[in-house]
Amino acid sequence: MQIDELDKSLITLLRENARMPVSMLARRLGIARTTVQARLERLEKSGTIQGYAVVINPSHRANLRATVLLNVETRGQPAVLSRLKTLPNVRRVHTTSGRFDLIVTLEATTTEELDDTLDKIGEAKGVRSSESLIHLATKLNRGR
């Protein structure tokens, strides 16, 4: 599906506030409400928009975050991924190229909870080595 400038503008507004009413989107874009509705339906149907998210104020969510860089044994990735899926503090797992095989994003409410999760990751069958980076402050956030 081809995305034009109007679609890009619409997506930008939705990134600012995914709950913005269609009438407000239309007003901000200077187009008819029915046009916005049709564009949204097309973007959803094509899979360009896959859903809408709630952004939680940092003071109301797990306030400790970490990134864990993992080296995994050859052919060990399926077992490691299975283990990571069982850990509730694991939020995202990405495969990557370069020095590390997986990038894992964690969230926890206490240092003990974070430490426990890091221990469980390190003990997982197939993990060769790990490096943990604790997030200190967010300097830029452009959404998801």
N, C-alpha and C positions, 0 to 999 in steps of 0.2 A: 504494500500500500504506500502511496506517495503522500508524504506529509508536507503541507505547504506552510507559509508564514502564519496564516490564521490558526492552523492547528498548533503550531509551536507557541503562539501567543496564548491560546486556550490552555495548553498544558502548563505553561509558566504560571498562569493565574491559579490553576488547580494545585500546583506545587506550593503556592503561598497559602492556600486555604482550600482543601479538597471538599469542604462542605459549603462553599460559596454557592448561593442559589443561582439557578440558570438565568433568572432575570438580572441579577447583578453581573454575571459573566457577560451577558449580552450588552448591558449598559457600558461596562468597562471596555469591551471590544468594539462598541459602536455598530453592532449588528442586531438583527432580529433574534428574539428568543427562540423561535422555531429553528433558525439556522444553527444556533448553539446546540440545541437539543439533537438535531440531526448529526452534527459533527461529533458530539459525545457518543451517540449510538454507533456511529461508524468507527470511531477510535476504539470503543469497547469491543465491538464485533470483530475487528481485525486483530485484536490482542495488543494493540499499542498501549491502551490503558487496560491494565490487568486487575485493577482494584483501587480502592481508596483507603488511605491509612489515617489512623489517629496518631498524632504526635503528642507524646506525654511530656509535660513539663518536667525538666530534670529533677526538681525537688520532690516529685511524686513517683519516681521510678528508681530502679537499682542505680545507685550513684557511683559504683565502682565498675570500671570497664577495663578490659585488657585485650590485647591482641597476642595470640600465641602462634609462633612460627614453628612448624613441625617438619622434621625430616622423617620420612617413613621408609621402612624396609621395602625392598623390591617385592612387589605383589602383596604388600601388607595393607594397602589403602582400604580395601573393602572392610577388613576387620576394624581398622581405626575408625572409619566412618560409622560403622555400626555402633561402636562404643561411644563416639561423640554424640550420636543421636539420643542416647539414653541419659545424657547429662543435661539437666534443665537450665543450667546457666550458660550453655552454649547457644548463642544466638544465630551465628552464621559460620559456614565453612566454605572456603573457596579453594579450588585447585589453583596452582600458580606455576609459572616457569621460573627458573633461576635456582638459587641456593636452597630454597625450601619447597616442599611438596604441597603443603596445606597451610592456609591462613585461617585461624579460628578466632572469632570474636566472642568474648565472654562478657556477661553482666552479672554483678553480685551486689548484695546489700551490705555485706560485712567483709572485712579482710579475711576472717576465718573461712567464710563461704568461698571466697575467691581462691584462697590457699588450698582448700580441700579439692576444688575443681581442678586446679593446676596439678595437684598430686595425682588425681585420677587420670588425667590426660597423660601425664608422664609415665604412669604404670600400664597404660593400654598396650596390649599385644600389638606389635608392629611399629610402635613409635621408636625410632632410633635416637632422636634427640629433639629438644625443644628450646625455644627462646621466648621469654615472656616480656611483653612491653605493657606496663601499666599506664593507662591514659590519665593524664593529670588535668588538663583543661582543654576545652574546645575553643579554638581560635577562629574557626570558620565552619559553618554548617549550611550546606546548600540543599538540605533535605535528605531524603533516603539515600 
